[in-house]
């Protein structure tokens, strides 16, 4: 194949890759927004307190637990 | 198969696969950045501009810059919690 023609296979691969990236990106974005609202209650300081950091981590982990539970429940 | 590469007009230069991929990547990165910006704007407006005055006060602008830094940090923390555990 000469270099000027379009390689559909290569493009398809890129698109699949980017689709996955977009899904992960969206998930992180949504969760960050939700957990920010739950965990960062005061005005943002120059550094997160350890309780804020812990809350953010827990928030993301519990969300994963929740989505597993929801899936299992709906599969029954 | 050929719809991309067939020239629509004689004068436009042919795009190679690499060009198209490069354009896609750039546009996606732009879209991500815009979306992130919009979110940060909303969050920090909510946190820092509680009572809009006649101009942006010093404490408001320092709140905004801290808020942006913290939001970026929070995104990192969430990402790490989701993907680097278990």
Backbone of each chain as nested JSON, in Angstrom:
{
  "chains": [
    {"id": "A", "residues": [
      {"number": 1, "name": "UNK", "atoms": {"N": [0.846, -1.204, 0.0], "CA": [0.0, 0.0, 0.0], "C": [0.876, 1.247, 0.0]}},
      {"number": 2, "name": "UNK", "atoms": {"N": [0.608, 2.144, -0.888], "CA": [1.471, 3.33, -0.908], "C": [1.072, 4.297, 0.194]}},
      {"number": 3, "name": "UNK", "atoms": {"N": [1.974, 5.133, 0.596], "CA": [1.801, 5.905, 1.819], "C": [0.71, 6.963, 1.71]}},
      {"number": 4, "name": "UNK", "atoms": {"N": [0.326, 7.311, 0.507], "CA": [-0.661, 8.379, 0.384], "C": [-2.096, 7.863, 0.466]}},
      {"number": 5, "name": "UNK", "atoms": {"N": [-2.3, 6.557, 0.338], "CA": [-3.671, 6.056, 0.401], "C": [-4.078, 5.836, 1.852]}},
      {"number": 6, "name": "UNK", "atoms": {"N": [-5.384, 5.741, 2.08], "CA": [-5.883, 5.686, 3.438], "C": [-5.957, 4.245, 3.92]}},
      {"number": 7, "name": "UNK", "atoms": {"N": [-5.382, 4.013, 5.054], "CA": [-5.397, 2.689, 5.637], "C": [-6.584, 2.576, 6.589]}},
      {"number": 8, "name": "UNK", "atoms": {"N": [-7.658, 1.986, 6.098], "CA": [-8.865, 1.917, 6.928], "C": [-8.678, 1.109, 8.197]}},
      {"number": 9, "name": "UNK", "atoms": {"N": [-7.885, 0.054, 8.094], "CA": [-7.675, -0.782, 9.268], "C": [-7.002, 0.009, 10.38]}},
      {"number": 10, "name": "UNK", "atoms": {"N": [-5.99, 0.749, 9.986], "CA": [-5.264, 1.564, 10.965], "C": [-6.183, 2.614, 11.596]}},
      {"number": 11, "name": "UNK", "atoms": {"N": [-7.014, 3.224, 10.746], "CA": [-7.95, 4.232, 11.255], "C": [-8.957, 3.615, 12.216]}},
      {"number": 12, "name": "UNK", "atoms": {"N": [-9.459, 2.44, 11.841], "CA": [-10.431, 1.752, 12.689], "C": [-9.829, 1.462, 14.052]}},
      {"number": 13, "name": "UNK", "atoms": {"N": [-8.573, 1.041, 14.037], "CA": [-7.884, 0.756, 15.298], "C": [-7.766, 2.002, 16.167]}},
      {"number": 14, "name": "UNK", "atoms": {"N": [-7.387, 3.097, 15.514], "CA": [-7.268, 4.354, 16.259], "C": [-8.614, 4.745, 16.86]}},
      {"number": 15, "name": "UNK", "atoms": {"N": [-9.673, 4.605, 16.05], "CA": [-10.998, 4.987, 16.531], "C": [-11.426, 4.128, 17.711]}},
      {"number": 16, "name": "UNK", "atoms": {"N": [-11.167, 2.828, 17.634], "CA": [-11.509, 1.959, 18.766], "C": [-10.759, 2.359, 20.024]}},
      {"number": 17, "name": "UNK", "atoms": {"N": [-9.471, 2.606, 19.83], "CA": [-8.645, 3.051, 20.958], "C": [-9.202, 4.32, 21.582]}},
      {"number": 18, "name": "UNK", "atoms": {"N": [-9.529, 5.274, 20.707], "CA": [-10.006, 6.563, 21.202], "C": [-11.375, 6.436, 21.854]}},
      {"number": 19, "name": "UNK", "atoms": {"N": [-12.171, 5.503, 21.363], "CA": [-13.493, 5.271, 21.945], "C": [-13.345, 4.81, 23.383]}},
      {"number": 20, "name": "UNK", "atoms": {"N": [-12.406, 3.882, 23.58], "CA": [-12.148, 3.398, 24.937], "C": [-11.654, 4.509, 25.841]}},
      {"number": 21, "name": "UNK", "atoms": {"N": [-10.721, 5.272, 25.293], "CA": [-10.165, 6.372, 26.065], "C": [-11.265, 7.358, 26.456]}},
      {"number": 22, "name": "UNK", "atoms": {"N": [-12.168, 7.619, 25.498], "CA": [-13.252, 8.564, 25.759], "C": [-14.165, 8.053, 26.869]}},
      {"number": 23, "name": "UNK", "atoms": {"N": [-14.429, 6.733, 26.866], "CA": [-15.29, 6.17, 27.905], "C": [-14.674, 6.305, 29.285]}},
      {"number": 24, "name": "UNK", "atoms": {"N": [-13.375, 5.973, 29.37], "CA": [-12.685, 6.094, 30.653], "C": [-12.635, 7.549, 31.102]}},
      {"number": 25, "name": "UNK", "atoms": {"N": [-12.302, 8.402, 30.153], "CA": [-12.25, 9.833, 30.427], "C": [-13.563, 10.351, 30.984]}},
      {"number": 26, "name": "UNK", "atoms": {"N": [-14.647, 9.912, 30.35], "CA": [-15.957, 10.378, 30.75], "C": [-16.283, 9.906, 32.159]}},
      {"number": 27, "name": "UNK", "atoms": {"N": [-15.891, 8.654, 32.437], "CA": [-16.175, 8.103, 33.748], "C": [-15.412, 8.867, 34.829]}},
      {"number": 28, "name": "UNK", "atoms": {"N": [-14.129, 9.096, 34.585], "CA": [-13.335, 9.85, 35.561], "C": [-13.921, 11.252, 35.749]}},
      {"number": 29, "name": "UNK", "atoms": {"N": [-14.313, 11.867, 34.638], "CA": [-14.877, 13.205, 34.71], "C": [-16.147, 13.274, 35.535]}},
      {"number": 30, "name": "UNK", "atoms": {"N": [-17.056, 12.356, 35.255], "CA": [-18.329, 12.324, 35.977], "C": [-18.128, 12.068, 37.465]}},
      {"number": 31, "name": "UNK", "atoms": {"N": [-17.256, 11.08, 37.754], "CA": [-17.016, 10.732, 39.149], "C": [-16.332, 11.865, 39.892]}},
      {"number": 32, "name": "UNK", "atoms": {"N": [-15.372, 12.489, 39.236], "CA": [-14.687, 13.612, 39.883], "C": [-15.698, 14.691, 40.254]}},
      {"number": 33, "name": "UNK", "atoms": {"N": [-16.608, 14.974, 39.319], "CA": [-17.617, 15.992, 39.58], "C": [-18.507, 15.608, 40.764]}},
      {"number": 34, "name": "UNK", "atoms": {"N": [-18.984, 14.361, 40.757], "CA": [-19.873, 13.922, 41.836], "C": [-19.153, 13.889, 43.177]}},
      {"number": 35, "name": "UNK", "atoms": {"N": [-17.906, 13.361, 43.179], "CA": [-17.179, 13.208, 44.436], "C": [-16.685, 14.563, 44.954]}},
      {"number": 36, "name": "UNK", "atoms": {"N": [-16.368, 15.454, 44.043], "CA": [-15.995, 16.819, 44.433], "C": [-17.14, 17.437, 45.237]}},
      {"number": 37, "name": "UNK", "atoms": {"N": [-18.364, 17.304, 44.723], "CA": [-19.514, 17.876, 45.418], "C": [-19.73, 17.239, 46.789]}},
      {"number": 38, "name": "UNK", "atoms": {"N": [-19.47, 15.94, 46.871], "CA": [-19.673, 15.253, 48.155], "C": [-18.562, 15.546, 49.155]}},
      {"number": 39, "name": "UNK", "atoms": {"N": [-17.322, 15.611, 48.68], "CA": [-16.176, 15.611, 49.594], "C": [-15.59, 16.995, 49.876]}},
      {"number": 40, "name": "UNK", "atoms": {"N": [-15.67, 17.886, 48.92], "CA": [-15.045, 19.196, 49.111], "C": [-16.152, 20.178, 49.481]}},
      {"number": 41, "name": "UNK", "atoms": {"N": [-16.378, 20.296, 50.763], "CA": [-17.526, 21.082, 51.201], "C": [-17.185, 22.555, 51.429]}},
      {"number": 42, "name": "UNK", "atoms": {"N": [-15.948, 22.816, 51.9], "CA": [-15.575, 24.212, 52.154], "C": [-14.963, 24.863, 50.937]}},
      {"number": 43, "name": "UNK", "atoms": {"N": [-14.371, 26.048, 51.123], "CA": [-13.629, 26.663, 50.016], "C": [-12.32, 25.906, 49.836]}},
      {"number": 44, "name": "UNK", "atoms": {"N": [-11.913, 25.711, 48.583], "CA": [-10.706, 24.944, 48.309], "C": [-9.477, 25.584, 48.94]}},
      {"number": 45, "name": "UNK", "atoms": {"N": [-8.692, 24.804, 49.668], "CA": [-7.476, 25.309, 50.286], "C": [-6.292, 25.14, 49.362]}},
      {"number": 46, "name": "UNK", "atoms": {"N": [-5.107, 25.479, 49.879], "CA": [-3.92, 25.357, 49.05], "C": [-3.44, 23.899, 48.993]}},
      {"number": 47, "name": "UNK", "atoms": {"N": [-4.102, 23.055, 49.777], "CA": [-3.731, 21.648, 49.791], "C": [-4.964, 20.886, 50.267]}},
      {"number": 48, "name": "UNK", "atoms": {"N": [-5.181, 19.677, 49.745], "CA": [-6.286, 18.886, 50.267], "C": [-5.973, 18.427, 51.681]}},
      {"number": 49, "name": "UNK", "atoms": {"N": [-6.944, 18.413, 52.569], "CA": [-6.725, 17.796, 53.866], "C": [-6.746, 16.289, 53.657]}},
      {"number": 50, "name": "UNK", "atoms": {"N": [-6.197, 15.571, 54.646], "CA": [-6.149, 14.126, 54.451], "C": [-7.556, 13.531, 54.425]}},
      {"number": 51, "name": "UNK", "atoms": {"N": [-8.476, 14.171, 55.136], "CA": [-9.837, 13.631, 55.105], "C": [-10.494, 13.862, 53.743]}},
      {"number": 52, "name": "UNK", "atoms": {"N": [-10.151, 14.975, 53.099], "CA": [-10.684, 15.199, 51.754], "C": [-10.126, 14.176, 50.765]}},
      {"number": 53, "name": "UNK", "atoms": {"N": [-8.815, 13.956, 50.844], "CA": [-8.199, 12.966, 49.954], "C": [-8.821, 11.588, 50.155]}},
      {"number": 54, "name": "UNK", "atoms": {"N": [-8.946, 11.192, 51.43], "CA": [-9.535, 9.886, 51.731], "C": [-10.961, 9.799, 51.21]}},
      {"number": 55, "name": "UNK", "atoms": {"N": [-11.713, 10.869, 51.42], "CA": [-13.1, 10.887, 50.972], "C": [-13.18, 10.695, 49.45]}},
      {"number": 56, "name": "UNK", "atoms": {"N": [-12.305, 11.376, 48.708], "CA": [-12.317, 11.247, 47.249], "C": [-12.017, 9.807, 46.821]}},
      {"number": 57, "name": "UNK", "atoms": {"N": [-10.992, 9.217, 47.448], "CA": [-10.637, 7.841, 47.117], "C": [-11.782, 6.886, 47.437]}},
      {"number": 58, "name": "UNK", "atoms": {"N": [-12.326, 7.023, 48.637], "CA": [-13.445, 6.159, 49.027], "C": [-14.633, 6.344, 48.108]}},
      {"number": 59, "name": "UNK", "atoms": {"N": [-14.887, 7.58, 47.76], "CA": [-16.017, 7.902, 46.886], "C": [-15.92, 7.134, 45.571]}},
      {"number": 60, "name": "UNK", "atoms": {"N": [-14.724, 7.147, 44.975], "CA": [-14.543, 6.429, 43.708], "C": [-14.685, 4.918, 43.902]}},
      {"number": 61, "name": "UNK", "atoms": {"N": [-14.103, 4.409, 45.002], "CA": [-14.164, 2.966, 45.234], "C": [-15.59, 2.5, 45.511]}},
      {"number": 62, "name": "UNK", "atoms": {"N": [-16.314, 3.265, 46.302], "CA": [-17.705, 2.881, 46.593], "C": [-18.568, 2.94, 45.356]}},
      {"number": 63, "name": "UNK", "atoms": {"N": [-18.227, 3.867, 44.458], "CA": [-18.985, 3.94, 43.216], "C": [-18.811, 2.652, 42.419]}},
      {"number": 64, "name": "UNK", "atoms": {"N": [-17.571, 2.14, 42.425], "CA": [-17.323, 0.877, 41.727], "C": [-18.127, -0.248, 42.36]}},
      {"number": 65, "name": "UNK", "atoms": {"N": [-18.138, -0.295, 43.696], "CA": [-18.937, -1.31, 44.395], "C": [-20.39, -1.208, 43.974]}},
      {"number": 66, "name": "UNK", "atoms": {"N": [-20.867, 0.025, 43.996], "CA": [-22.262, 0.255, 43.653], "C": [-22.583, -0.214, 42.235]}},
      {"number": 67, "name": "UNK", "atoms": {"N": [-21.681, 0.09, 41.297], "CA": [-22.032, -0.275, 39.927], "C": [-22.026, -1.793, 39.754]}},
      {"number": 68, "name": "UNK", "atoms": {"N": [-21.155, -2.49, 40.523], "CA": [-21.194, -3.957, 40.503], "C": [-22.522, -4.472, 41.039]}},
      {"number": 69, "name": "UNK", "atoms": {"N": [-22.941, -3.894, 42.158], "CA": [-24.196, -4.32, 42.777], "C": [-25.379, -4.105, 41.84]}},
      {"number": 70, "name": "UNK", "atoms": {"N": [-25.392, -2.939, 41.219], "CA": [-26.495, -2.623, 40.307], "C": [-26.531, -3.619, 39.151]}},
      {"number": 71, "name": "UNK", "atoms": {"N": [-25.344, -3.902, 38.594], "CA": [-25.288, -4.861, 37.488], "C": [-25.802, -6.226, 37.914]}},
      {"number": 72, "name": "UNK", "atoms": {"N": [-25.311, -6.693, 39.069], "CA": [-25.705, -8.02, 39.535], "C": [-27.215, -8.087, 39.778]}},
      {"number": 73, "name": "UNK", "atoms": {"N": [-27.693, -7.0, 40.381], "CA": [-29.115, -6.971, 40.717], "C": [-29.98, -7.014, 39.451]}},
      {"number": 74, "name": "UNK", "atoms": {"N": [-29.516, -6.284, 38.429], "CA": [-30.315, -6.22, 37.211], "C": [-30.181, -7.472, 36.349]}},
      {"number": 75, "name": "UNK", "atoms": {"N": [-29.122, -8.241, 36.605], "CA": [-28.944, -9.47, 35.827], "C": [-29.794, -10.615, 36.355]}},
      {"number": 76, "name": "UNK", "atoms": {"N": [-30.327, -10.441, 37.565], "CA": [-31.123, -11.53, 38.15], "C": [-32.471, -11.692, 37.447]}}
    ]},
    {"id": "B", "residues": [
      {"number": 1, "name": "UNK", "atoms": {"N": [-14.361, 1.713, 0.521], "CA": [-12.969, 1.706, 0.969], "C": [-12.269, 2.98, 0.551]}},
      {"number": 2, "name": "UNK", "atoms": {"N": [-12.687, 3.469, -0.6], "CA": [-11.901, 4.528, -1.204], "C": [-12.467, 5.929, -0.975]}},
      {"number": 3, "name": "UNK", "atoms": {"N": [-13.563, 6.011, -0.231], "CA": [-14.276, 7.273, -0.17], "C": [-13.444, 8.4, 0.427]}},
      {"number": 4, "name": "UNK", "atoms": {"N": [-12.566, 8.043, 1.344], "CA": [-11.723, 9.072, 1.962], "C": [-10.68, 9.594, 0.994]}},
      {"number": 5, "name": "UNK", "atoms": {"N": [-10.101, 8.661, 0.238], "CA": [-8.917, 9.035, -0.511], "C": [-9.238, 9.589, -1.896]}},
      {"number": 6, "name": "UNK", "atoms": {"N": [-10.479, 9.357, -2.361], "CA": [-10.776, 9.888, -3.68], "C": [-10.859, 11.407, -3.596]}},
      {"number": 7, "name": "UNK", "atoms": {"N": [-10.133, 12.079, -4.427], "CA": [-10.061, 13.532, -4.34], "C": [-11.399, 14.165, -4.723]}},
      {"number": 8, "name": "UNK", "atoms": {"N": [-11.887, 15.068, -3.896], "CA": [-13.159, 15.712, -4.186], "C": [-12.964, 16.846, -5.187]}},
      {"number": 9, "name": "UNK", "atoms": {"N": [-11.813, 17.455, -5.135], "CA": [-11.473, 18.43, -6.166], "C": [-10.001, 18.274, -6.48]}},
      {"number": 10, "name": "UNK", "atoms": {"N": [-9.657, 18.604, -7.65], "CA": [-8.293, 18.354, -8.079], "C": [-7.251, 19.123, -7.29]}},
      {"number": 11, "name": "UNK", "atoms": {"N": [-7.627, 20.269, -6.74], "CA": [-6.622, 21.121, -6.134], "C": [-6.308, 20.733, -4.679]}},
      {"number": 12, "name": "UNK", "atoms": {"N": [-7.287, 20.129, -3.971], "CA": [-7.034, 19.831, -2.563], "C": [-6.01, 18.707, -2.459]}},
      {"number": 13, "name": "UNK", "atoms": {"N": [-5.042, 18.873, -1.55], "CA": [-4.004, 17.873, -1.41], "C": [-4.579, 16.605, -0.793]}},
      {"number": 14, "name": "UNK", "atoms": {"N": [-4.052, 15.477, -1.189], "CA": [-4.493, 14.206, -0.625], "C": [-4.071, 14.103, 0.837]}},
      {"number": 15, "name": "UNK", "atoms": {"N": [-4.972, 13.63, 1.672], "CA": [-4.627, 13.408, 3.07], "C": [-4.115, 11.988, 3.234]}},
      {"number": 16, "name": "UNK", "atoms": {"N": [-3.046, 11.853, 3.948], "CA": [-2.561, 10.513, 4.226], "C": [-3.216, 10.009, 5.5]}},
      {"number": 17, "name": "UNK", "atoms": {"N": [-3.079, 8.707, 5.749], "CA": [-3.616, 8.138, 6.983], "C": [-3.058, 8.863, 8.194]}},
      {"number": 18, "name": "UNK", "atoms": {"N": [-1.761, 9.109, 8.159], "CA": [-1.119, 9.792, 9.289], "C": [-1.709, 11.177, 9.528]}},
      {"number": 19, "name": "UNK", "atoms": {"N": [-1.998, 11.895, 8.429], "CA": [-2.592, 13.225, 8.582], "C": [-3.941, 13.133, 9.278]}},
      {"number": 20, "name": "UNK", "atoms": {"N": [-4.766, 12.184, 8.81], "CA": [-6.103, 12.05, 9.385], "C": [-6.02, 11.669, 10.864]}},
      {"number": 21, "name": "UNK", "atoms": {"N": [-5.13, 10.734, 11.182], "CA": [-4.992, 10.309, 12.582], "C": [-4.528, 11.467, 13.451]}},
      {"number": 22, "name": "UNK", "atoms": {"N": [-3.584, 12.235, 12.898], "CA": [-3.072, 13.377, 13.629], "C": [-4.191, 14.382, 13.903]}},
      {"number": 23, "name": "UNK", "atoms": {"N": [-4.991, 14.648, 12.87], "CA": [-6.114, 15.584, 13.031], "C": [-7.114, 15.1, 14.064]}},
      {"number": 24, "name": "UNK", "atoms": {"N": [-7.425, 13.799, 13.986], "CA": [-8.356, 13.22, 14.955], "C": [-7.851, 13.402, 16.375]}},
      {"number": 25, "name": "UNK", "atoms": {"N": [-6.581, 13.086, 16.573], "CA": [-6.006, 13.195, 17.921], "C": [-6.07, 14.629, 18.428]}},
      {"number": 26, "name": "UNK", "atoms": {"N": [-5.705, 15.553, 17.546], "CA": [-5.715, 16.963, 17.952], "C": [-7.121, 17.412, 18.319]}},
      {"number": 27, "name": "UNK", "atoms": {"N": [-8.089, 17.047, 17.467], "CA": [-9.456, 17.496, 17.729], "C": [-10.022, 16.876, 18.996]}},
      {"number": 28, "name": "UNK", "atoms": {"N": [-9.684, 15.601, 19.222], "CA": [-10.158, 14.951, 20.449], "C": [-9.554, 15.612, 21.673]}},
      {"number": 29, "name": "UNK", "atoms": {"N": [-8.248, 15.894, 21.598], "CA": [-7.587, 16.533, 22.731], "C": [-8.217, 17.888, 23.014]}},
      {"number": 30, "name": "UNK", "atoms": {"N": [-8.544, 18.602, 21.95], "CA": [-9.213, 19.899, 22.114], "C": [-10.574, 19.741, 22.788]}},
      {"number": 31, "name": "UNK", "atoms": {"N": [-11.316, 18.727, 22.337], "CA": [-12.646, 18.503, 22.912], "C": [-12.546, 18.149, 24.393]}},
      {"number": 32, "name": "UNK", "atoms": {"N": [-11.562, 17.295, 24.743], "CA": [-11.377, 16.947, 26.155], "C": [-11.06, 18.187, 26.977]}},
      {"number": 33, "name": "UNK", "atoms": {"N": [-10.149, 18.986, 26.451], "CA": [-9.724, 20.176, 27.179], "C": [-10.891, 21.133, 27.385]}},
      {"number": 34, "name": "UNK", "atoms": {"N": [-11.708, 21.306, 26.338], "CA": [-12.85, 22.21, 26.458], "C": [-13.843, 21.734, 27.495]}},
      {"number": 35, "name": "UNK", "atoms": {"N": [-14.099, 20.441, 27.482], "CA": [-15.056, 19.896, 28.434], "C": [-14.557, 20.065, 29.863]}},
      {"number": 36, "name": "UNK", "atoms": {"N": [-13.26, 19.79, 30.043], "CA": [-12.673, 19.926, 31.364], "C": [-12.758, 21.37, 31.845]}},
      {"number": 37, "name": "UNK", "atoms": {"N": [-12.427, 22.273, 30.932], "CA": [-12.476, 23.7, 31.248], "C": [-13.863, 24.119, 31.697]}},
      {"number": 38, "name": "UNK", "atoms": {"N": [-14.865, 23.638, 30.974], "CA": [-16.239, 23.987, 31.28], "C": [-16.635, 23.483, 32.674]}},
      {"number": 39, "name": "UNK", "atoms": {"N": [-16.214, 22.262, 32.993], "CA": [-16.516, 21.707, 34.309], "C": [-15.854, 22.519, 35.409]}},
      {"number": 40, "name": "UNK", "atoms": {"N": [-14.548, 22.788, 35.226], "CA": [-13.807, 23.532, 36.242], "C": [-14.417, 24.918, 36.452]}},
      {"number": 41, "name": "UNK", "atoms": {"N": [-14.775, 25.531, 35.346], "CA": [-15.421, 26.839, 35.419], "C": [-16.66, 26.773, 36.315]}},
      {"number": 42, "name": "UNK", "atoms": {"N": [-17.515, 25.803, 36.04], "CA": [-18.756, 25.671, 36.81], "C": [-18.496, 25.414, 38.284]}},
      {"number": 43, "name": "UNK", "atoms": {"N": [-17.575, 24.476, 38.564], "CA": [-17.3, 24.11, 39.951], "C": [-16.72, 25.278, 40.728]}},
      {"number": 44, "name": "UNK", "atoms": {"N": [-15.774, 25.963, 40.125], "CA": [-15.064, 27.009, 40.853], "C": [-15.899, 28.282, 40.953]}},
      {"number": 45, "name": "UNK", "atoms": {"N": [-16.768, 28.473, 39.991], "CA": [-17.703, 29.596, 40.095], "C": [-18.609, 29.394, 41.306]}},
      {"number": 46, "name": "UNK", "atoms": {"N": [-19.076, 28.154, 41.421], "CA": [-19.954, 27.8, 42.533], "C": [-19.252, 28.016, 43.884]}},
      {"number": 47, "name": "UNK", "atoms": {"N": [-17.964, 27.578, 43.95], "CA": [-17.234, 27.635, 45.207], "C": [-16.765, 29.047, 45.553]}},
      {"number": 48, "name": "UNK", "atoms": {"N": [-16.308, 29.77, 44.565], "CA": [-15.54, 30.984, 44.861], "C": [-16.317, 32.28, 44.684]}},
      {"number": 49, "name": "UNK", "atoms": {"N": [-17.287, 32.282, 43.782], "CA": [-18.054, 33.516, 43.584], "C": [-19.403, 33.336, 44.263]}},
      {"number": 50, "name": "UNK", "atoms": {"N": [-19.409, 33.492, 45.566], "CA": [-20.655, 33.233, 46.285], "C": [-21.572, 34.442, 46.259]}},
      {"number": 51, "name": "UNK", "atoms": {"N": [-20.944, 35.627, 46.212], "CA": [-21.719, 36.855, 46.177], "C": [-21.082, 37.782, 45.173]}},
      {"number": 52, "name": "UNK", "atoms": {"N": [-21.523, 37.743, 43.925], "CA": [-20.846, 38.519, 42.876], "C": [-20.837, 40.018, 43.191]}},
      {"number": 53, "name": "UNK", "atoms": {"N": [-19.654, 40.585, 43.269], "CA": [-19.545, 42.006, 43.544], "C": [-19.314, 42.79, 42.262]}},
      {"number": 54, "name": "UNK", "atoms": {"N": [-18.953, 44.065, 42.403], "CA": [-18.79, 44.909, 41.217], "C": [-17.505, 44.571, 40.465]}},
      {"number": 55, "name": "UNK", "atoms": {"N": [-16.567, 43.9, 41.154], "CA": [-15.384, 43.405, 40.45], "C": [-14.87, 42.185, 41.192]}},
      {"number": 56, "name": "UNK", "atoms": {"N": [-13.969, 41.46, 40.551], "CA": [-13.411, 40.261, 41.161], "C": [-12.462, 40.67, 42.291]}},
      {"number": 57, "name": "UNK", "atoms": {"N": [-12.731, 40.219, 43.5], "CA": [-11.866, 40.59, 44.612], "C": [-10.611, 39.722, 44.62]}},
      {"number": 58, "name": "UNK", "atoms": {"N": [-9.614, 40.177, 45.376], "CA": [-8.375, 39.42, 45.483], "C": [-8.596, 38.039, 46.06]}},
      {"number": 59, "name": "UNK", "atoms": {"N": [-9.471, 37.979, 47.075], "CA": [-9.684, 36.676, 47.698], "C": [-10.436, 35.747, 46.751]}},
      {"number": 60, "name": "UNK", "atoms": {"N": [-11.301, 36.32, 45.92], "CA": [-11.985, 35.487, 44.934], "C": [-11.002, 34.931, 43.917]}},
      {"number": 61, "name": "UNK", "atoms": {"N": [-10.102, 35.794, 43.433], "CA": [-9.196, 35.247, 42.415], "C": [-8.216, 34.245, 42.994]}},
      {"number": 62, "name": "UNK", "atoms": {"N": [-7.81, 34.432, 44.278], "CA": [-6.923, 33.391, 44.808], "C": [-7.703, 32.105, 45.074]}},
      {"number": 63, "name": "UNK", "atoms": {"N": [-8.98, 32.249, 45.441], "CA": [-9.82, 31.063, 45.598], "C": [-9.926, 30.301, 44.275]}},
      {"number": 64, "name": "UNK", "atoms": {"N": [-10.097, 31.056, 43.189], "CA": [-10.234, 30.423, 41.881], "C": [-8.977, 29.654, 41.511]}},
      {"number": 65, "name": "UNK", "atoms": {"N": [-7.815, 30.274, 41.751], "CA": [-6.613, 29.55, 41.333], "C": [-6.374, 28.318, 42.205]}},
      {"number": 66, "name": "UNK", "atoms": {"N": [-6.707, 28.416, 43.498], "CA": [-6.6, 27.208, 44.339], "C": [-7.6, 26.156, 43.878]}},
      {"number": 67, "name": "UNK", "atoms": {"N": [-8.802, 26.602, 43.572], "CA": [-9.863, 25.689, 43.152], "C": [-9.461, 24.904, 41.894]}},
      {"number": 68, "name": "UNK", "atoms": {"N": [-8.861, 25.617, 40.921], "CA": [-8.43, 24.945, 39.694], "C": [-7.379, 23.879, 40.013]}},
      {"number": 69, "name": "UNK", "atoms": {"N": [-6.383, 24.261, 40.83], "CA": [-5.348, 23.298, 41.206], "C": [-5.952, 22.078, 41.896]}},
      {"number": 70, "name": "UNK", "atoms": {"N": [-6.866, 22.317, 42.838], "CA": [-7.477, 21.212, 43.582], "C": [-8.324, 20.336, 42.676]}},
      {"number": 71, "name": "UNK", "atoms": {"N": [-9.017, 20.945, 41.708], "CA": [-9.861, 20.133, 40.837], "C": [-9.013, 19.199, 39.976]}},
      {"number": 72, "name": "UNK", "atoms": {"N": [-7.879, 19.725, 39.509], "CA": [-6.962, 18.882, 38.736], "C": [-6.44, 17.753, 39.619]}},
      {"number": 73, "name": "UNK", "atoms": {"N": [-6.093, 18.108, 40.865], "CA": [-5.598, 17.092, 41.792], "C": [-6.676, 16.04, 42.055]}},
      {"number": 74, "name": "UNK", "atoms": {"N": [-7.918, 16.504, 42.249], "CA": [-9.021, 15.575, 42.521], "C": [-9.206, 14.607, 41.352]}},
      {"number": 75, "name": "UNK", "atoms": {"N": [-9.084, 15.114, 40.131], "CA": [-9.205, 14.249, 38.958], "C": [-8.153, 13.139, 38.993]}},
      {"number": 76, "name": "UNK", "atoms": {"N": [-6.93, 13.511, 39.394], "CA": [-5.869, 12.524, 39.52], "C": [-6.167, 11.491, 40.59]}},
      {"number": 77, "name": "UNK", "atoms": {"N": [-6.687, 11.951, 41.721], "CA": [-6.999, 11.035, 42.82], "C": [-8.083, 10.044, 42.398]}},
      {"number": 78, "name": "UNK", "atoms": {"N": [-9.112, 10.54, 41.736], "CA": [-10.196, 9.663, 41.284], "C": [-9.677, 8.646, 40.26]}},
      {"number": 79, "name": "UNK", "atoms": {"N": [-8.895, 9.113, 39.317], "CA": [-8.328, 8.22, 38.316], "C": [-7.5, 7.122, 38.949]}},
      {"number": 80, "name": "UNK", "atoms": {"N": [-6.686, 7.513, 39.92], "CA": [-5.835, 6.535, 40.587], "C": [-6.685, 5.53, 41.356]}},
      {"number": 81, "name": "UNK", "atoms": {"N": [-7.716, 6.028, 42.036], "CA": [-8.571, 5.138, 42.824], "C": [-9.29, 4.132, 41.916]}},
      {"number": 82, "name": "UNK", "atoms": {"N": [-9.635, 4.565, 40.714], "CA": [-10.369, 3.675, 39.818], "C": [-9.475, 2.65, 39.152]}},
      {"number": 83, "name": "UNK", "atoms": {"N": [-8.284, 3.05, 38.757], "CA": [-7.527, 2.189, 37.867], "C": [-6.282, 1.562, 38.455]}},
      {"number": 84, "name": "UNK", "atoms": {"N": [-5.822, 2.055, 39.58], "CA": [-4.56, 1.481, 40.052], "C": [-4.751, 0.525, 41.219]}},
      {"number": 85, "name": "UNK", "atoms": {"N": [-6.021, 0.269, 41.579], "CA": [-6.248, -0.624, 42.706], "C": [-6.863, -1.937, 42.251]}},
      {"number": 86, "name": "UNK", "atoms": {"N": [-6.946, -2.845, 43.143], "CA": [-7.471, -4.201, 42.944], "C": [-6.79, -4.925, 41.805]}}
    ]}
  ]
}
